[in-house]
Amino acid sequence: MAIDAGTGSVRVILFDTLGNEIQVSQSEWTHKEDKRYPGSMDFDVTKNIEIITDLMNETINKSNVDPKQIVAISTTSMREAIVLYDESGKELWACANVDSRSNDEVTNIYQRSETMEADIYRKSGQTFSLGAIPRILWVKNNLPETYKQVKYVTMLNDWITYRLTDVISVEPSNGCTTGLFDLKKRSWDKSIADQAGLRNDIFPITYESGTVIGNVTEKMAELTGLCTETLVVAGGGDAQLGCIGMGVIGDGSAAILGGSFWQYEYTTKNMRIDDKCRVRINCHAVPNTWQYEAIAFYPGLVMRWFRDSFCELEKYMEDVTGESIYAQMEKRARNVPVGSNGMLSTFSDKMNYISWKHAAPSFINYKLDSERFNKATFYRSIMENAAFVTKGNIELINEITNTSPKEIIFAGGASKSELWCQIISDVLNIPIKVPAVRESTALGAAICAGVGANIYESFDDAISKVVSFEETYYPVMENHIIYIDLYKKWEKIYKNQLELADQGLTEHMWIAPGLK
C-alpha cells in the first residue's frame, strides 16, 4: 500500500507485487491561510488524518483484499511541508509546502549576514526559498511558547509514518529539504541550526528509504481496517519516489514529474555543488545517490484553475457523457497550430534558487480573433509554457553537470495527456518515455514498501520487475524549429514581465520569502 499526500490531493493506492494497481482512492484537499498571518498555509493534521484513514478504509473495502495480505505500507508526500511535535508526540504546528509566511525571518537573516544563505546551500543544497529554517524561525519569533515545547521536526510523509507506527523519524530524500541536513552525510547537521539561530536538539532519528520503521499500531488498525502485522517502511519525498517508480536511479538518468508542481530530476552518483546556488540538490531515496532538481511552479494547479474558471460547459458535458473536461479540451487544443498562433503565457520562471521570483501570470500576444484565439488556444498555451520552463531548467542543469540526458522519463498526472507529452518532446528535441504506471510516485512508495519487506532484493531488483513503459514520443523537427523561435521570445518576454513585478506594477505570482 502506498499513501501519496500531494499539494492538491491525497491518494491511497494498493499494488500487487508486480506493480499492478489493484485499487485507488483519492480526495482533493485544501490548505487554508490563517488571516492573522499573510502568506501562511496551514496543514490541518486533525482533518487531514481523517481523510487519509477514510481513504485507507475505502481502498481496503473496495479491493476485497484481506488486510493480512497487505505486507507493507510506505508513504510519500509533497516536500517542504513540515510538522513540529512536543515530547509526547503531539503535533504542535504544521504547514503545507506553499507556506510563505516567513518573509520577515529571511529579511532578518539577510541583515545579519549576506553570505549565510549561500554558506548553508553549500552544505545542504538548499536555500531559504523552500526550506524549513525560516518557517521554524517564524514559530520561534511568533509562537514562542510553541517553540519552547518543540521536541521533533519531521516532514509530512514522516508524519503519516508516525501516525501509523508511533515512531517519529525522518528519511533523507525529504528530510534534506529542510536545509538542516549535511547533503554528503545524508543526515542532520547541528552546525547549520546553530548558524541559523535555531535549536539543534529537535532532530529525530534518520532512516534511509526502504527501511522498516515498525508495524501498524492497534489504534490505526482499528481506524483503517489494516492488520497489525503489516510493516511500515520509510518512504520519501514525492519527486524522489516518483523517480524510483520510473526506474530513474542510475547515474545520468533523468525525469520530469508533472503534478501540481513540475520537477526535473537529474541523477548523479558524484554530486557537486553549484557555486551560483541556482538549482536545488537533494538526496535521492536510494543510498549514495543524489539529484539535481529544478522546479516549475504550478503547471498542474494552473490547469486546475483554468478548468474551474472557464470550463462550465465542459463540466456539464462531463456529467452528461462521462468524458473528462481535460479530454474535451485536449481534443480542441490539438486543432490549434503549434505555438498557439504566437500567443505566449507567463506562469513559472526558470529556477534561480538563491533569488527565486515569478512574474505575474499573463497571456500575451493574442488578438481579438475568436477563431484563432479561443479557449482551446489558451489551453494549449498553458501546456507550451510548462514545456518552455522545463527546457530552461534542463539547460541550467546541463550547464552545471556538463552533461545532458539522452532521453527523459515523464510521469505524473500531466503524462496522461498525449498532446502534452508530444509538446514536451518537440520543445526539448528529445525522446520522452511514459511509464505504464503513470502515478509513479505512489509506485515508488510501493517499491520502498516491498524492499523493506524483502519482497524485492534491492531497488534495482524491484524496478526490473515492476517498471515498464507504455509509450515513447519522438520530436517532430518542424515543430521543434517553431518552438525554438518561440522559446527565445518567451525568455525575453518573461524577463520583462518579471521586471514589471519587481517594480511593483504587477504582482509576483510567487516570490521567495525575504525578496522584493
N, C-alpha and C positions, 0 to 999 in steps of 0.2 A: 504494500500500500504506500502511496505517495501523497503527501499533503503539500500543496503548492499555494503559498499565500502571496499573491501578486499585489500590485498597487491598486488595481481596479476590481479584482475579484479573487476568490479563493476556490480551490478545487481539491477534491479528494478522488484519486484515481486508483483503481485496483488493476494490477497487471498479473499475467501468468509469468512463469519463469522464462518464457521465450520472448517476452516483451510485448505480448498482445494485450491490448486494453480489454478488460472484462466489464468494467463499469466505471462511469464518470458521473460525479455530482458536482455542481458548481453554483456559486452565488456571487452576484456582484456585491461590493460593499463600498462605503464611502468613509472618508476621514475628515472630520469637521474642524474648522478653525474655532479656537477659543477667542471670542470677541475682545477679550481683555488684552490679548497678545497678538498683534498683527503678524501675519506670516506663519502662525502656529498651525500645525496639522496633527491633532491628537489621534492616537491609536487607542480605541476603546477595548481594553482587554476583556472586560466582562461580557459585553455584547458579542465581540468577535470570537471568543472561545465557544460561545453558544452556537454561533453559525458553523464553526468548524466541527463541533461534536454532532450537530444535526446532520451535516453532510456525511460524516463518517457512518452514522446510523443509516442514512439513506443509501449509501453505497453498499453497505453490507446487506441490507434488506432487499434491494433491487437485484443484487448479483446472485442471490440464493447460494452464496458460498458459505460454508461452515466457518465461523470465525477461527476455529482451531487450525484451519488450513492457511490462515494468513501468517506466514512465517515471520515476517519482519515489516517494520514501518520506518520510513525516513522522511525528513522534512526539508523543504526549500522555501525561500521567501525572497521578496524584494530586499535588496541590500539597503544599508543606511538606516532602516527602521530599528530603533533601539528601545530596550526595556531596562529600567532600573528597579532593583529589588532591595528589600530590607533583609536583616539577618535571618528572619523566619521564612524567607522566600516569597513574601507578599510583594506584588507589583506596586511600586510607588509612583511610577511615571512612565509613559511610553509615547513615542511619536512615530509617525509614518515617515517614509523616505523623502517626501516632498516638503517636510517641515523646514521653514526658513525664518524662524523667529529670532535667531541668534545673531542678527546683524550687528548689534552694539558690541557683542563679545568679540567678534572678529575685528571690528574697528579698534577696540581697546588693545588687542594683540598687536595690530599693525603699529599703534602708537608706542607700544613697549619695545617692539623690535621689527625692523623692516626685513630681517632675514630669517625670522623664526619659521615661517611657513615653508620656505624653501629648504631650511635645515631639516625640518620634520619630514618633508617629502623625500629627501634623500635617504632617510632611514625606513620610511613606511610606504612610499609610493603613493601617498595620499596628500591632498591639500585640505583646506578648511571648507571647500565648496560643498562637500557632501559628508564629510567625516563627523564623528561623534564629539570631537573635542569642543567645538563652540557650543553645541547643544548641552553638554554636561556643564560647561561653564555657565550657560544660561540658567540651569537649575540651581547652581551654586549661588548665583547673583540674585535670582528672583524668588527662589523657593528654598531658602537656606535651611529651614527645618527638615525639609525633604532630603536635601543634600547630606545633612548630618546622618541620616538614617541609612544612606546607601551602603550596601554591602557588596553587591554584584552588579555588573553591567553585561548584558548579552544582546545578541541580535534577535530578530523576530523568529527566524527558523529555530534558533536555540530555545526561545521561549515556548514554542509548540512542543519541542522535545522535552523541555522541563515539565510542562503540563501533563505529558504522557507518562513521565518516569519519576518525577520529584527530584531529578538530578539537574543542578544548574551547571552548565558548561558552555563552551563555545568551540567552533571549529575554524580553521584558518581562512577559508575562502571568503567567508562573510565577516568573520572577526577582524580580519586585516583592514576592512573598510572603515573601521573606527578611526584609523590613523594612529592608533596606540600600539601597533604591532611592529616588531622588527621583521621586515619583509624577508630577509635571508634566513633568519632563525625560525620564522613561521610561528612566533609566539609573542606574548605581551612584552613590551619594553617599558619598564617603570621610569626610565630616564626621560621618555617623551612626556609622560604625565607630569613629572617634576618640572620640566621645561615649560609646559603649558599652564602650570599653576593648578593642577588637579591632584586629587588624592591618588596615591599609587597602590592602594590596598583594596581595590574593588574589582580585581580581575579573577574570574573563576578559572578552573582547570581547562586546558585545551586538549581536545581530541581531534585527530585527523578524520576527515570524511571517510565513511565506511567502517568506523569503529563502533562496536556495541556500547551503548550508554547504559542500558538497563532493560527492564521489562515493563510492559503496560501495567500501571497500578490497578488495584482493585477498584478504586474510585472511578478511574477513566474507563475501565471495563464496563462498569455499571452504566455510565453515561453514554457510551458509544456502541455497546454490543461486542466489543473486542474481547479477546481472550488474554488472560494474564501471562500466558506462555509466549505471547508474541514479543519478539525482540524489538527494541527501538534503537535505531542506528543513527549516528551523526550524519547529517546531510550537508547542505551548503547553500551558498548564495545562488540566486536563480540563474545568472549568466553562466557561472562555472558548472553547475549541474546540467544546464542546458547543453553545454559543450560535451560533457560526458555522455549525455543522451544522444548526441550526434556523432560520437566517436572522435571528437576533436581533443585529443590528449597528446598527440605526438608533436615533436619539435617541428615548427613551421606550419602546422595546421591552423586553419582559420575558420571563423564562423560569424554569422550575423544572427542575432536573436531578435525577432520582430514582434515585440509586445507593446505595452504602454509606452515604454522607452525602447529604443533600439540600441543594442550593444554590438560593437565589432570587437571580436576577441582574436588575438594572435598569440599562439602558444610558443613558449620557449623553455628550454632546459638550462639556458645560460643567460639569466636575467641581468640587465644592466640598466642603471637609472638614466632617465632623460634629464640632462643638465638644465634644460629650459623648462622643466616641470609642466609640460604641455598635456601629457596623457596620464591616465591612471595606470598603475601597475599593481596587480593583485596576486595573491597566492591562488593557484589553481586548486581544485578539490581533489587533486591527485598529488601524492607526496613528491617533493623535489621538482616541482613544475610550477611555472608562473605564466601569467598572461598580461600582455599589454592590452589595454581596453580604451576604446573611445566611444562616447555615448552620444546618441541623438535624442534630444528631449521630445517626448510626447507624440511621435508619429501615430501610435495606436490610439492615444487619447484624442488627438486631432480628428481621427476618423470617427471616433465615437461622438465627438462634439458635432461634426458635420451630419452624421446620421440623426442625432437627436434634434438638431436645429432646423434641418432643411428637408427631411425625408418623410413628411407626414403621409404623402400619397403612397410611397413605397412601404411604409409601415402598414397602411390599410391593405395593400396588395399582399404583403407577407401574411397577414391574418387570414386573407381570403384563399390564397393559393399555396401558402407554405414556403414560397421562395423567399429567401432572406433578403433584407434590404441591401446587404453588401453584394449579393449575387446579381440583383437587379441593376445596381449602379455599375458594377463591373461590365455587364453586357453593353451598357450605354457608353462607358468610358473607352471601350475597345474601338468604337467608331470615331473617337476623337483622334486627330492626327498626332503622331509622335511629336512631343514638345508642346502639346496643348495650345497649338496656334500661337506660340510665342509667349503665352502667359506664364508668369512665374509666381511662386509663393514663397514667403519667408516665415518659417517657424523656427526650428532649431538651427543653430550655427554649428560649424565645426568646433571641435573641442579645443579649449585652451584652459587647462585645469587650474593654472595659477591665477588667471584673470578671466573668469567664465561668465559671459553675458549672452543673452539672446535678444534680438531685435523684437519690436512689436510685430505680432502676427499680421500678415498682409497678403493680399493678392494684387499683383501689379501687371500692367501692360495688357489689360483686356479692353475690349471696345464694346460699345452698346449695340451688339450684334448677337441676337439671341440664337441664331443658327450656329455660330462658331463659338460663342461664349455663353454656355448654359451650365446647368447643374453638373452635367457629365464632365464638362471641361474643368470645372473647379475640382471635381473629384479626382480626375487624372492628375491635375497639377499638384495635389497633395501627395500623391504617390511619387511623382517625379521629384518633389522637394526632398522627400525622405531618401531617395536614391542619391541625390546630389550631396546631401550632408554625409552620407555613408562614404561616397567617393572621396570627399575631403578628408575624412577621418582615416581612411585606409592609406591615403598618400602620406599623411602625417606619420603614421607608424612605420610605413616603408622607409621613410627618411631616417627614423631613429634606428631601425634594425638593419638597414642596408639590404633588405630582402623584400620579396613580395610573394604572396601566395599564388599557386598555380590554379587553384580552384577555391571556392568558398561554399561552405555548407550554410543553408538558410533554413531556419525553423522558427517556431512560434506562430501565433495566430495569423500574422501577415503572410506567411508562406502558403496559406491556403488559397491565396489569390494568384491564379496563373498569370494574370496581367502584371501584377506587382513583381513576381519572380522574373518575368521577361524584361521588364523595365530596368530592374537592377542589373541583370546580365548585360543589357545593352549599354547602360551608363558606365559600368565598370569595365566592359570589354573582357569579361572573364566568365568561364562556365559556373553556373550556380546549381548546386545539387540539393535536392529536397529530400529529407528523410521520410521513410514510410510512416513513422510516428512523428507527427508534426509538433505535438506538445512535448518537445524533447526535454524540457526542464523537469517535468514530472517523471519521465522515463529515467532521467539521470538520478533522481531521488530513489526510484525503484531499484536501479542498479546498485546504488550505495547500500540499500537495504539488503540486497542479495549478496553483495560482497561481505557485509558484516555477518550475515547468517551462514556464510560458507556455501551458499548455493553456487557461487562462482569462485574460481581460484584467485582471480585478480580483476582489476578493471579491464585489462586487455581481453581477458577471457570472456567477461560479460559482454563487452562490446562486440566481440566476434560472434556471439550467439544471439544478440537481440537487436543490433542496429543494422538496418538495411535502408536502401534508398529507392524512392519511388519514381523520381523524375530528375532529369538534368536539362537545364535551359542553356542554350548556347547563344552568344551575342550575334546580333544581326548588324553587320558593319555599316550599312546605310543609316540605320537608326543611331548607332554609336557616333557617327560623324555629326549628326544633328545635335545629339546630346552634348558633345564636346564643346560646340559653339555656345549652346545654352548654358552649360556649366560655367564657362568663363564669364558670361553675363551675370549669372546668378551670384558668383563670388563678388563682383563689383557692386551689384545692387545691394547685396546683403551688407557689405561694408558701409555703404551709405545709409541704409536703414538703421544700422546699429549706431551710427553717429547721431542720427536724429533722436534715438532713445537716450544716448549719452548726454545730449544737450537738453533733455527734458521736454522735447517737443512731442515725443510719443512715449509710451510706457513699455519698458522691457517685458517681454513675455516671461522671462525668468532671469534673475541676476543673483550671483553667489553672495552670501552674507558678507557684509563689510565693504562691498564695492559700490561705486557710484557711477 
